[in-house]
Amino acid sequence: MASTPRLRWLIPALLLLAWIVIGGITGPYAGKLSGVATNDNSAFLPASAESTEVNNLLGGFSDTDAVPAIVIAERPSGLTPQDSAFLAEATAPLAGTEGFAERFSPPIPSEDGQAAQMIVPISTAGEPADTVEKLRDALSSPPDGLTVLVTGPAGQIADLGEAFGGIDGLLLLVAGSVVILILIVVYRSPILPFVVIISAIFALGLASGMVYLLAKNDVLELNGQSQGILFILVFGAATDYALLLVARFREELMTLDDKYAALKAAWRATIEPVAASAGTVILGVLCLLFSDLNSNRSLGPVAAIGIAASFLASMTFLPAALALLGRTAFWPLRPKHTDSSEPGSTHRFWAGIAERVAARPRVIWIVTLVVLLIGAAFAPSFKSDGIAQTDYFLGSVDSVDGAEIQARHFDAGSGSPTWVISQQAQGEQVLDAVRGVDGVANAALVEQAGQPVVVDGEVAVQATLVDNADSLAAQDTVERIRDAVHSIDGADALVGGTTAIDLDTRTTSIHDRNLIIPIVLLVVLAILMLLLRSIVAPLLLLATTVLSFATTLGVSALLFNGPFGFAGADPVVPLFAFVFLVALGIDYNIFLMTRVREEAKTHGTRDGMIRGLTATGGVITSAGVVLAATFAALAVIPLLFLAQIAFLVAFGVLIDTLIVRTLLVPALTLDIGKRVWWPNSLSR
């Protein structure tokens, strides 16, 4: 027995030491994830996609290891010979060097004489973004009055890489600062916020190390979007779990004098809802494994690893730190031992809210339901049929500005051709069909020495589109080309190229959205039934969470289509928002209802709800605000996708926290009464 006091501090000390070692090993990988991430859409398409098949066949017809950068130059008063000479002389030293093809096209003047363009093939074998930067540096000092920009697929890859470059530094700085500020306000302590943040940092290091190894060894595909979501998810989840444990620890310190006994009681009371919460999110995001799009499918395990690391750090490192710090963690407002165990004695504000909800539950849930339904009514107006890649960016970037200049003076699709592969015998028929499609500027068979190039009995048609290759109009043209050539008997024609890749990505995203949303609902419902040992309560919680999502989508549609002026959204935006909002939003209902069930065993359902809402109101609200703030931090990355996800999840979490969990669920539970637990024994 004499060794027990020593073990009480020795075990926590060893846990802290273990996490310091883990953090030292895995922490640096958070800054290395960008090195194993790819942002090329073609890498995320399934092998069965038509554009993927074309890409695999193009080796004999074109240099498939190169992606075009388009140098576009404009002088509204008319190009001078010196302008054309500058383009040729500035780029000539780059030809054949690392990352560049042996030959570039000469400057091609526009018909109006105000612009010129060059096609500069960039190798995909190295770092295309770095190669584009070399090209831009070489063209950085044009003659006065001449605008020179690098656009095309390679230019866009470079601009995406630069945008995602803020993930390692700016995003973490903003998210960490916001969390620390909120925690200082919540705890009014200079110590505890940093203990919680250190826990989150250790979780991020562990998650980053695991994801890095998996991506490095080609087990999963990582892109900048998944990387940003991983960082935010770990910070938000780790802080949420920490808030729940710390709140219960503080509560137990008021009824138990011994800090170790208080921590033990708090840990035991917290582990079930936190484990259920983490399990719900993990299984929810793993539903993305059913996706055909590799980028969606890879986000599932990436996010799951992040949540698992957050759970592990919050339930091991944080308790160890609290065990050693005890009441000192809350300095200067250390919780004092008191004889009162009533939640209302320390949570007067939330006791008042609970009493008001209990006084008129039916009125409250009807009014709340109507308000949410009004917002949800606008959900069908949410535009998520896809956007042009040039709309991905918020603010001005060279690839977008250059594409606009190109569209003013050239066939906008030049430099990014659409390819059609067909059987040799039907080659001329396929060529005629392509030329007859509205939106095709010109088309020709790939030839060598005046004869069509034939590879394994197949020929290739190279088509230039009227519209920018990254636009939705160009995708519509590709659909018309496919309709035209697929109807030719025996041609076995396949259509690919940059625009076709974008089209197939959009089509696959829509398929994934329609498939995965029902799967997530079934998985979350099954988890809730197992956790609450009930049928009615899980159906109630899931229905309110789905309503919350619909309201979020409706309000977002009004703002995105109106004041924000967004061009639309990628089909994956509502899918990701749904997965995160249902999985994360259900967390707060889990935190609430597990406490209500605990209290209902002793005090009955009505008093159990009042006591549960009183006890958890403050901590769940704080957790929701923290999670909303961390997701909102994604908006610092100047990409439309992340800005939309940031708003949807942040706004949705606040609705879940402040309205659904505070008013709707408690009022419905109180009105239904003990039948909410059916068929659990509590319903009898």
Wavefront OBJ file of the C-alpha trace (Angstrom):
o trace
v 0.000 0.000 0.000
v 2.941 2.307 0.620
v 3.696 2.413 -3.074
v 0.211 3.691 -4.045
v 0.929 7.398 -3.413
v 4.078 7.113 -5.484
v 2.227 5.410 -8.365
v -0.354 8.202 -8.326
v 2.203 10.704 -9.654
v 4.636 8.259 -11.289
v 2.149 6.881 -13.829
v 1.036 10.363 -14.998
v 4.674 11.459 -15.167
v 5.552 8.455 -17.349
v 2.578 9.182 -19.607
v 3.748 12.768 -20.051
v 7.249 11.552 -20.853
v 5.883 9.094 -23.409
v 3.920 11.852 -25.149
v 6.962 14.123 -25.197
v 8.870 11.355 -26.993
v 5.968 10.755 -29.409
v 5.679 14.484 -30.068
v 9.404 14.801 -30.689
v 9.310 11.991 -33.256
v 6.056 12.772 -35.066
v 5.751 16.546 -34.630
v 8.014 17.512 -37.561
v 5.810 15.555 -39.977
v 3.072 18.199 -39.744
v 5.371 20.473 -41.769
v 6.256 17.711 -44.227
v 2.749 16.726 -45.335
v 2.783 19.204 -48.227
v 5.687 17.251 -49.688
v 3.546 14.116 -50.102
v 0.356 15.907 -51.197
v -0.833 16.193 -54.785
v -3.412 18.627 -56.162
v -3.812 17.188 -59.671
v -7.426 16.120 -60.338
v -6.339 13.323 -62.663
v -4.647 11.515 -59.760
v -7.961 11.217 -57.918
v -10.151 9.733 -60.652
v -10.955 6.002 -60.653
v -9.289 3.804 -63.256
v -12.688 3.248 -64.878
v -13.167 6.952 -65.700
v -13.127 7.615 -69.445
v -10.565 10.417 -69.126
v -8.301 8.096 -67.116
v -8.439 5.485 -69.887
v -7.547 8.139 -72.474
v -4.660 9.387 -70.336
v -3.284 5.834 -70.235
v -3.510 5.545 -74.031
v -1.963 8.908 -74.926
v 1.662 7.786 -74.522
v 2.026 6.935 -78.186
v 0.461 10.178 -79.425
v 1.687 12.849 -77.022
v 4.115 13.546 -74.198
v 1.870 12.504 -71.303
v 4.630 13.348 -68.808
v 4.157 17.044 -69.544
v 1.455 19.507 -68.560
v 1.167 22.750 -70.553
v 1.951 26.149 -69.117
v 0.564 28.925 -71.309
v 2.483 32.197 -71.407
v 0.063 34.940 -72.367
v 1.183 38.489 -73.174
v -1.058 41.487 -73.881
v -0.535 45.088 -74.980
v -3.902 46.814 -75.716
v -2.236 49.277 -78.115
v -0.751 46.382 -80.126
v 2.265 44.129 -79.640
v 5.655 45.399 -80.786
v 8.513 43.334 -82.241
v 10.360 43.972 -78.980
v 7.500 42.300 -77.076
v 7.727 39.092 -79.112
v 11.501 39.149 -78.850
v 11.252 39.461 -75.060
v 9.034 36.366 -74.804
v 11.377 34.267 -76.950
v 14.611 35.498 -75.358
v 13.373 35.274 -71.740
v 12.211 31.669 -72.103
v 14.970 30.334 -74.391
v 17.510 29.625 -71.581
v 14.923 27.407 -69.821
v 14.364 24.975 -72.710
v 15.781 21.548 -71.897
v 16.642 22.429 -68.314
v 15.220 20.516 -65.356
v 11.433 20.438 -65.494
v 11.148 21.900 -69.011
v 10.707 20.260 -72.405
v 13.414 20.557 -75.054
v 11.353 22.901 -77.217
v 8.710 25.563 -76.621
v 6.284 26.924 -79.171
v 7.246 30.317 -80.634
v 5.147 33.342 -79.608
v 1.842 33.011 -81.487
v 0.193 36.406 -82.165
v -3.555 36.899 -81.902
v -5.594 38.030 -84.922
v -6.179 41.463 -83.368
v -2.435 41.925 -82.833
v -2.891 42.831 -79.175
v -1.682 39.560 -77.612
v 0.580 36.555 -78.034
v 0.789 33.168 -76.411
v 3.431 30.469 -75.987
v 2.925 26.829 -75.005
v 5.617 25.718 -72.552
v 5.418 21.990 -71.654
v 6.212 21.383 -67.973
v 7.316 17.957 -66.768
v 5.091 16.269 -64.166
v 7.965 14.073 -63.012
v 9.390 16.687 -60.622
v 7.697 19.635 -58.932
v 5.581 21.429 -61.589
v 4.862 24.309 -59.194
v 8.581 25.024 -58.737
v 9.140 24.835 -62.493
v 6.322 27.322 -63.150
v 7.890 29.677 -60.598
v 11.147 29.571 -62.597
v 9.180 30.429 -65.728
v 7.398 33.315 -63.997
v 10.691 34.625 -62.627
v 12.186 34.593 -66.132
v 9.245 36.674 -67.382
v 9.046 39.012 -64.397
v 10.585 42.083 -66.118
v 8.622 42.667 -69.350
v 8.824 45.875 -71.391
v 6.754 48.763 -70.051
v 3.058 48.417 -70.899
v 3.239 44.680 -71.614
v 1.324 42.328 -69.311
v 2.792 38.818 -69.125
v 1.161 36.010 -67.129
v 1.522 32.230 -66.916
v -1.749 30.325 -67.048
v -2.955 26.935 -68.297
v -3.064 23.694 -66.281
v 0.538 24.078 -65.046
v -0.108 27.665 -63.938
v -3.160 26.564 -62.011
v -1.241 23.754 -60.282
v 1.351 26.320 -59.181
v -1.303 28.714 -57.859
v -3.045 25.894 -55.974
v 0.264 24.914 -54.430
v 0.882 28.486 -53.319
v -2.613 28.724 -51.802
v -2.176 25.462 -49.913
v 1.257 26.626 -48.776
v -0.473 28.579 -45.992
v -1.716 25.392 -44.354
v 1.538 24.588 -42.563
v 1.946 28.057 -41.074
v -0.893 30.543 -41.325
v -3.735 28.062 -40.773
v -2.158 26.528 -37.670
v -1.272 29.960 -36.305
v -4.804 31.304 -36.749
v -6.502 28.154 -35.440
v -4.194 27.893 -32.434
v -4.554 31.576 -31.563
v -8.355 31.436 -31.782
v -8.543 28.335 -29.579
v -6.206 29.818 -26.943
v -8.206 33.062 -26.858
v -11.524 31.228 -26.425
v -10.102 28.929 -23.746
v -8.689 31.863 -21.778
v -12.171 33.437 -21.800
v -13.808 30.135 -20.826
v -11.386 29.121 -18.080
v -10.127 32.564 -17.042
v -6.829 30.843 -16.389
v -3.402 31.335 -18.001
v -2.404 27.711 -17.407
v -5.207 25.412 -18.549
v -5.571 26.770 -22.131
v -1.956 25.959 -22.884
v -2.264 22.472 -21.393
v -5.225 21.843 -23.729
v -3.376 23.293 -26.738
v -0.306 21.155 -26.034
v -2.603 18.129 -25.976
v -3.976 19.133 -29.384
v -0.458 19.717 -30.750
v 0.639 16.250 -29.651
v -2.479 14.795 -31.303
v -1.702 16.676 -34.525
v 1.881 15.434 -34.491
v 0.790 11.809 -34.037
v -1.860 12.093 -36.770
v 0.546 13.864 -39.159
v 3.210 11.215 -38.686
v 0.785 8.393 -39.474
v -0.725 10.166 -42.496
v 2.732 11.062 -43.820
v 3.884 7.441 -43.722
v 0.714 6.213 -45.431
v 0.896 8.878 -48.155
v 4.646 8.424 -48.623
v 4.127 4.698 -49.217
v 1.172 5.277 -51.600
v -1.357 3.694 -49.241
v -3.550 6.788 -49.611
v -3.671 9.945 -51.735
v -3.294 13.217 -49.808
v -4.251 16.620 -51.191
v -4.179 20.115 -49.766
v -7.881 20.045 -48.904
v -7.527 16.886 -46.824
v -4.426 18.305 -45.157
v -6.218 21.498 -44.128
v -9.259 19.595 -42.844
v -6.976 17.248 -40.868
v -5.304 20.162 -39.061
v -8.608 21.827 -38.203
v -10.352 18.595 -37.253
v -7.599 17.595 -34.818
v -7.527 21.008 -33.157
v -11.303 21.157 -32.888
v -11.897 17.582 -31.733
v -9.000 17.486 -29.262
v -10.186 20.736 -27.699
v -13.805 19.526 -27.548
v -12.833 16.312 -25.773
v -10.578 18.266 -23.437
v -13.389 20.662 -22.545
v -15.659 17.783 -21.572
v -13.032 16.131 -19.374
v -11.908 19.396 -17.762
v -15.496 20.453 -17.016
v -16.257 17.134 -15.336
v -12.952 17.277 -13.444
v -13.797 20.727 -12.150
v -17.241 19.495 -11.130
v -15.758 16.523 -9.252
v -13.174 18.743 -7.491
v -16.072 20.577 -5.872
v -17.413 17.384 -4.322
v -14.162 15.457 -3.744
v -11.187 16.820 -1.851
v -8.640 14.412 -3.360
v -7.531 15.461 -6.865
v -6.696 11.908 -7.929
v -10.123 10.626 -6.889
v -11.757 13.564 -8.646
v -9.819 12.890 -11.862
v -10.647 9.176 -11.703
v -14.357 9.959 -11.347
v -14.211 12.549 -14.129
v -12.359 10.215 -16.490
v -14.817 7.374 -15.888
v -17.797 9.669 -16.491
v -16.245 11.177 -19.612
v -14.732 8.192 -21.379
v -18.053 6.755 -22.602
v -19.479 9.886 -24.276
v -16.085 10.920 -25.657
v -15.424 7.413 -27.003
v -18.935 7.345 -28.482
v -18.366 10.773 -30.017
v -14.992 9.810 -31.482
v -16.368 6.489 -32.703
v -19.296 8.238 -34.384
v -17.053 10.681 -36.223
v -14.542 7.976 -37.176
v -17.195 5.656 -38.593
v -18.954 8.610 -40.203
v -15.889 9.827 -42.095
v -14.875 6.270 -42.979
v -18.096 6.121 -44.998
v -16.113 8.188 -47.509
v -14.300 4.946 -48.357
v -17.351 4.112 -50.482
v -16.422 7.046 -52.729
v -15.244 6.452 -56.296
v -13.205 9.669 -56.205
v -9.817 8.947 -54.670
v -9.567 12.381 -53.028
v -12.877 11.789 -51.203
v -11.964 8.222 -50.326
v -8.592 9.212 -48.894
v -10.125 11.918 -46.682
v -11.964 9.171 -44.776
v -8.906 7.495 -43.229
v -7.064 10.847 -42.940
v -9.882 12.334 -40.857
v -10.345 9.087 -38.916
v -6.659 9.058 -37.966
v -6.979 12.668 -36.817
v -9.979 11.906 -34.590
v -8.329 8.779 -33.155
v -5.185 10.766 -32.305
v -7.310 13.502 -30.705
v -9.148 10.949 -28.581
v -5.918 9.256 -27.515
v -4.196 12.496 -26.525
v -7.262 13.864 -24.731
v -7.808 10.682 -22.741
v -4.165 9.994 -21.829
v -1.910 13.061 -22.023
v -4.494 15.505 -20.687
v -5.533 13.370 -17.669
v -1.859 12.870 -16.836
v -1.246 16.620 -16.898
v -4.362 17.311 -14.820
v -3.364 14.648 -12.292
v -0.055 16.396 -11.663
v -1.460 19.927 -11.708
v -4.683 19.302 -9.776
v -6.470 22.499 -8.750
v -3.433 24.542 -9.835
v -4.505 24.016 -13.467
v -7.451 26.359 -12.832
v -5.386 29.115 -11.175
v -6.318 31.756 -10.172
v -9.963 30.534 -9.894
v -9.262 27.202 -8.264
v -12.415 25.108 -7.645
v -13.134 24.736 -3.944
v -14.444 21.660 -2.205
v -18.131 22.126 -1.319
v -20.837 19.917 0.111
v -23.310 20.748 -2.662
v -23.574 18.305 -5.546
v -26.461 20.039 -7.326
v -25.521 21.159 -10.859
v -27.623 24.281 -10.477
v -25.507 25.493 -7.614
v -22.601 26.197 -9.968
v -24.434 26.605 -13.307
v -27.135 29.157 -12.515
v -27.421 30.496 -16.052
v -28.004 27.072 -17.566
v -30.264 26.070 -14.694
v -32.445 29.038 -15.667
v -32.468 27.969 -19.347
v -33.386 24.400 -18.384
v -36.243 25.550 -16.158
v -37.662 27.800 -18.893
v -37.540 24.968 -21.449
v -39.190 22.612 -18.959
v -41.969 25.136 -18.242
v -43.252 25.265 -21.861
v -41.570 22.475 -23.861
v -44.242 22.141 -26.582
v -44.297 25.832 -27.422
v -40.498 25.932 -27.530
v -40.018 22.940 -29.814
v -42.788 24.054 -32.199
v -41.412 27.598 -32.525
v -37.823 26.311 -32.881
v -38.907 23.742 -35.453
v -40.700 26.367 -37.543
v -37.667 28.669 -37.522
v -35.368 25.853 -38.629
v -37.806 24.721 -41.333
v -37.931 28.230 -42.770
v -34.159 28.147 -43.217
v -34.272 24.576 -44.561
v -36.821 25.600 -47.205
v -34.026 27.353 -49.131
v -31.765 24.271 -49.182
v -32.852 23.216 -52.720
v -31.477 26.517 -54.030
v -27.932 25.577 -52.962
v -25.964 25.437 -56.228
v -23.536 22.510 -56.187
v -23.407 21.351 -59.816
v -19.761 22.311 -60.104
v -17.667 25.372 -60.854
v -14.949 26.269 -63.305
v -11.461 25.637 -61.958
v -10.743 29.339 -62.405
v -13.440 29.979 -59.781
v -11.552 27.880 -57.213
v -9.541 30.893 -56.091
v -10.627 33.790 -53.911
v -8.865 36.937 -55.035
v -6.609 37.500 -57.999
v -4.082 34.878 -59.193
v -2.008 34.775 -62.367
v -3.587 31.612 -63.795
v -7.108 33.103 -63.603
v -6.121 36.568 -64.862
v -4.110 34.964 -67.659
v -7.049 32.757 -68.694
v -9.257 35.849 -68.968
v -6.706 37.571 -71.236
v -6.357 34.419 -73.352
v -10.142 34.172 -73.770
v -10.256 37.757 -75.097
v -7.781 37.138 -77.912
v -7.652 33.388 -78.681
v -9.791 30.293 -78.711
v -9.792 29.912 -74.950
v -9.165 26.179 -75.101
v -5.898 26.459 -77.025
v -2.988 24.884 -75.224
v -5.239 22.437 -73.327
v -6.637 20.180 -76.056
v -9.381 17.611 -75.796
v -8.295 14.185 -77.047
v -10.389 11.528 -78.771
v -8.952 8.030 -79.216
v -10.720 5.716 -81.696
v -10.187 2.719 -83.942
v -8.183 3.555 -87.073
v -10.911 2.510 -89.508
v -13.372 5.022 -88.080
v -10.792 7.794 -87.553
v -12.034 10.117 -90.321
v -15.662 9.585 -89.294
v -14.786 10.443 -85.678
v -12.875 13.539 -86.842
v -15.886 14.773 -88.844
v -18.154 14.175 -85.856
v -15.875 16.161 -83.545
v -15.605 19.056 -86.007
v -19.394 19.231 -86.163
v -19.852 19.667 -82.409
v -20.886 23.114 -81.234
v -18.086 24.579 -79.079
v -15.185 22.974 -80.997
v -12.899 25.572 -82.612
v -10.873 23.119 -84.665
v -9.841 19.457 -84.691
v -7.286 17.327 -86.517
v -5.877 13.826 -86.523
v -2.452 13.505 -84.895
v -0.082 13.011 -87.843
v 3.578 12.385 -88.539
v 5.073 12.983 -91.989
v 1.582 13.659 -93.328
v 0.172 10.331 -92.158
v -2.039 9.615 -89.118
v -0.113 8.208 -86.181
v -1.424 4.680 -85.462
v -0.787 2.992 -82.117
v -2.139 -0.531 -81.618
v -4.729 0.039 -84.329
v -5.938 3.338 -82.850
v -5.684 6.969 -83.917
v -6.040 10.203 -81.956
v -7.980 13.383 -82.678
v -6.763 16.594 -81.026
v -9.517 19.189 -80.589
v -9.307 22.812 -79.465
v -12.404 24.129 -77.713
v -13.868 27.607 -78.038
v -14.254 28.017 -74.270
v -11.596 28.013 -71.583
v -10.608 24.413 -70.877
v -11.337 24.918 -67.152
v -14.870 26.244 -67.662
v -18.251 24.566 -67.253
v -19.067 25.556 -70.846
v -16.051 23.510 -72.006
v -17.299 20.554 -69.965
v -20.654 20.826 -71.712
v -18.792 20.707 -75.026
v -16.958 17.548 -73.966
v -20.311 15.953 -73.138
v -21.548 16.808 -76.641
v -18.352 15.361 -78.162
v -18.862 12.143 -76.218
v -22.473 11.905 -77.370
v -21.341 12.402 -80.982
v -18.459 9.902 -81.076
v -19.946 7.219 -78.825
v -22.742 6.732 -81.352
v -20.289 5.757 -84.123
v -20.413 1.974 -84.547
v -17.089 0.208 -84.146
v -15.138 3.339 -83.221
v -14.874 2.487 -79.524
v -14.138 6.176 -79.111
v -12.961 7.592 -75.789
v -12.748 11.306 -74.932
v -10.163 12.687 -72.520
v -7.946 15.663 -71.774
v -7.928 18.389 -69.135
v -11.577 19.342 -69.546
v -12.709 15.715 -69.583
v -10.827 15.129 -66.319
v -12.715 18.028 -64.726
v -16.010 16.693 -66.083
v -15.380 13.155 -64.820
v -14.341 14.538 -61.432
v -17.591 16.498 -61.177
v -19.724 13.531 -62.292
v -18.013 11.188 -59.841
v -18.461 13.708 -57.021
v -22.214 13.842 -57.650
v -22.371 10.029 -57.597
v -20.414 9.935 -54.334
v -22.701 12.509 -52.713
v -25.850 10.561 -53.557
v -24.332 7.269 -52.367
v -22.547 8.258 -49.167
v -25.141 10.488 -47.467
v -27.619 7.605 -46.856
v -24.777 5.365 -45.645
v -23.658 7.977 -43.103
v -27.216 8.282 -41.789
v -27.530 4.531 -41.271
v -24.133 4.241 -39.567
v -24.786 7.148 -37.182
v -28.266 5.828 -36.351
v -26.848 2.388 -35.508
v -24.221 3.940 -33.220
v -26.812 6.022 -31.393
v -29.049 3.011 -30.862
v -26.176 1.024 -29.375
v -25.086 3.910 -27.175
v -28.491 4.976 -25.830
v -29.986 1.452 -25.922
v -33.094 3.006 -27.403
v -34.900 3.469 -30.715
v -36.942 6.629 -30.220
v -34.149 8.842 -28.846
v -31.669 8.007 -31.658
v -34.312 8.689 -34.332
v -35.099 11.985 -32.617
v -31.434 13.019 -32.396
v -30.666 12.057 -35.984
v -33.745 13.814 -37.348
v -32.899 17.052 -35.532
v -29.305 16.904 -36.740
v -30.407 16.390 -40.365
v -32.826 19.305 -39.980
v -29.958 21.404 -38.647
v -27.909 20.499 -41.740
v -30.792 21.395 -44.067
v -31.164 24.762 -42.321
v -27.446 25.387 -42.644
v -27.574 24.539 -46.344
v -30.575 26.839 -46.858
v -29.037 29.833 -45.082
v -25.747 29.221 -46.906
v -27.559 29.164 -50.236
v -29.044 32.595 -49.516
v -25.642 34.002 -48.581
v -23.561 32.246 -51.251
v -25.956 33.193 -54.055
v -26.453 36.716 -52.689
v -24.023 38.811 -50.610
v -21.029 36.470 -50.965
v -21.422 36.309 -54.746
v -20.016 32.783 -55.145
v -20.239 31.268 -58.634
v -21.531 28.000 -57.181
v -20.012 25.048 -55.354
v -18.339 21.790 -56.153
v -20.615 18.738 -55.617
v -18.268 17.558 -52.882
v -18.956 20.640 -50.727
v -22.394 19.541 -49.440
v -21.084 15.986 -49.062
v -18.183 17.022 -46.833
v -20.397 19.457 -44.945
v -22.982 16.732 -44.366
v -20.457 14.169 -43.164
v -18.818 16.583 -40.734
v -22.003 18.239 -39.506
v -23.876 14.989 -38.906
v -20.871 13.276 -37.326
v -19.752 16.303 -35.298
v -23.205 17.765 -34.683
v -24.449 14.514 -33.224
v -21.560 14.760 -30.725
v -23.273 17.491 -28.749
v -26.471 15.491 -28.571
v -24.409 12.503 -27.407
v -22.752 14.611 -24.695
v -26.165 15.871 -23.591
v -28.210 12.673 -23.776
v -25.640 10.408 -22.110
v -25.657 12.795 -19.146
v -29.469 12.968 -19.220
v -29.691 9.181 -19.223
v -27.253 9.047 -16.312
v -29.378 11.524 -14.345
v -32.694 9.950 -15.440
v -31.769 6.636 -13.788
v -31.998 8.383 -10.423
v -34.243 11.390 -10.948
v -36.559 10.445 -13.834
v -36.630 11.774 -17.387
v -37.964 15.275 -16.677
v -35.578 16.093 -13.861
v -32.842 14.164 -15.648
v -33.164 16.474 -18.677
v -33.149 19.583 -16.492
v -30.093 18.410 -14.579
v -28.335 17.168 -17.723
v -28.888 20.400 -19.648
v -27.814 22.424 -16.601
v -24.617 20.435 -16.096
v -23.538 20.234 -19.753
v -24.846 23.546 -21.110
v -21.710 25.573 -20.521
v -19.179 22.980 -21.635
v -21.093 21.976 -24.786
v -21.566 25.612 -25.773
v -17.858 26.241 -25.268
v -17.013 23.134 -27.287
v -19.304 24.238 -30.114
v -17.825 27.723 -30.212
v -14.290 26.288 -30.281
v -15.112 23.849 -33.087
v -16.908 26.548 -35.094
v -13.984 28.937 -34.640
v -11.392 26.349 -35.690
v -13.319 25.415 -38.840
v -13.829 29.104 -39.603
v -10.034 29.402 -39.643
v -10.065 27.432 -42.925
v -11.248 30.645 -44.579
v -7.716 32.078 -44.330
v -6.751 29.756 -47.208
v -7.857 31.694 -50.334
v -9.763 28.845 -51.970
v -13.522 28.785 -52.542
v -13.927 25.133 -51.501
v -12.337 25.660 -48.096
v -14.132 28.971 -47.514
v -17.476 27.273 -48.183
v -16.658 24.301 -45.950
v -15.492 26.737 -43.247
v -18.794 28.616 -43.275
v -21.046 25.564 -43.582
v -19.462 23.627 -40.728
v -18.958 26.648 -38.450
v -22.517 27.915 -38.927
v -23.981 24.413 -38.682
v -22.101 23.623 -35.475
v -23.406 26.832 -33.895
v -26.976 25.909 -34.859
v -26.482 22.436 -33.364
v -24.954 23.847 -30.198
v -27.080 26.908 -29.512
v -30.477 25.894 -30.911
v -30.833 22.160 -31.497
v -29.051 20.936 -28.363
v -30.174 23.841 -26.139
v -33.837 24.139 -27.140
v -35.157 21.627 -29.682
v -33.861 18.318 -28.298
v -34.556 19.141 -24.606
v -38.062 20.430 -25.396
v -38.944 17.395 -27.531
v -37.554 15.022 -24.899
v -39.547 16.726 -22.143
v -42.747 16.639 -24.220
v -42.317 12.984 -25.186
v -41.362 12.058 -21.631
v -39.978 8.704 -20.602
v -41.183 7.129 -23.873
v -38.134 8.710 -25.499
v -36.061 5.847 -24.047
v -38.241 3.094 -25.567
v -37.641 0.140 -25.455
v -35.100 0.817 -22.661
v -36.285 0.082 -19.121
v -36.204 3.853 -18.460
v -39.306 4.135 -20.677
v -41.441 2.117 -18.278
l 1 2 3 4 5 6 7 8 9 10 11 12 13 14 15 16 17 18 19 20 21 22 23 24 25 26 27 28 29 30 31 32 33 34 35 36 37 38 39 40 41 42 43 44 45 46 47 48 49 50 51 52 53 54 55 56 57 58 59 60 61 62 63 64 65 66 67 68 69 70 71 72 73 74 75 76 77 78 79 80 81 82 83 84 85 86 87 88 89 90 91 92 93 94 95 96 97 98 99 100 101 102 103 104 105 106 107 108 109 110 111 112 113 114 115 116 117 118 119 120 121 122 123 124 125 126 127 128 129 130 131 132 133 134 135 136 137 138 139 140 141 142 143 144 145 146 147 148 149 150 151 152 153 154 155 156 157 158 159 160 161 162 163 164 165 166 167 168 169 170 171 172 173 174 175 176 177 178 179 180 181 182 183 184 185 186 187 188 189 190 191 192 193 194 195 196 197 198 199 200 201 202 203 204 205 206 207 208 209 210 211 212 213 214 215 216 217 218 219 220 221 222 223 224 225 226 227 228 229 230 231 232 233 234 235 236 237 238 239 240 241 242 243 244 245 246 247 248 249 250 251 252 253 254 255 256 257 258 259 260 261 262 263 264 265 266 267 268 269 270 271 272 273 274 275 276 277 278 279 280 281 282 283 284 285 286 287 288 289 290 291 292 293 294 295 296 297 298 299 300 301 302 303 304 305 306 307 308 309 310 311 312 313 314 315 316 317 318 319 320 321 322 323 324 325 326 327 328 329 330 331 332 333 334 335 336 337 338 339 340 341 342 343 344 345 346 347 348 349 350 351 352 353 354 355 356 357 358 359 360 361 362 363 364 365 366 367 368 369 370 371 372 373 374 375 376 377 378 379 380 381 382 383 384 385 386 387 388 389 390 391 392 393 394 395 396 397 398 399 400 401 402 403 404 405 406 407 408 409 410 411 412 413 414 415 416 417 418 419 420 421 422 423 424 425 426 427 428 429 430 431 432 433 434 435 436 437 438 439 440 441 442 443 444 445 446 447 448 449 450 451 452 453 454 455 456 457 458 459 460 461 462 463 464 465 466 467 468 469 470 471 472 473 474 475 476 477 478 479 480 481 482 483 484 485 486 487 488 489 490 491 492 493 494 495 496 497 498 499 500 501 502 503 504 505 506 507 508 509 510 511 512 513 514 515 516 517 518 519 520 521 522 523 524 525 526 527 528 529 530 531 532 533 534 535 536 537 538 539 540 541 542 543 544 545 546 547 548 549 550 551 552 553 554 555 556 557 558 559 560 561 562 563 564 565 566 567 568 569 570 571 572 573 574 575 576 577 578 579 580 581 582 583 584 585 586 587 588 589 590 591 592 593 594 595 596 597 598 599 600 601 602 603 604 605 606 607 608 609 610 611 612 613 614 615 616 617 618 619 620 621 622 623 624 625 626 627 628 629 630 631 632 633 634 635 636 637 638 639 640 641 642 643 644 645 646 647 648 649 650 651 652 653 654 655 656 657 658 659 660 661 662 663 664 665 666 667 668 669 670 671 672 673 674 675 676 677 678 679 680 681 682 683 684
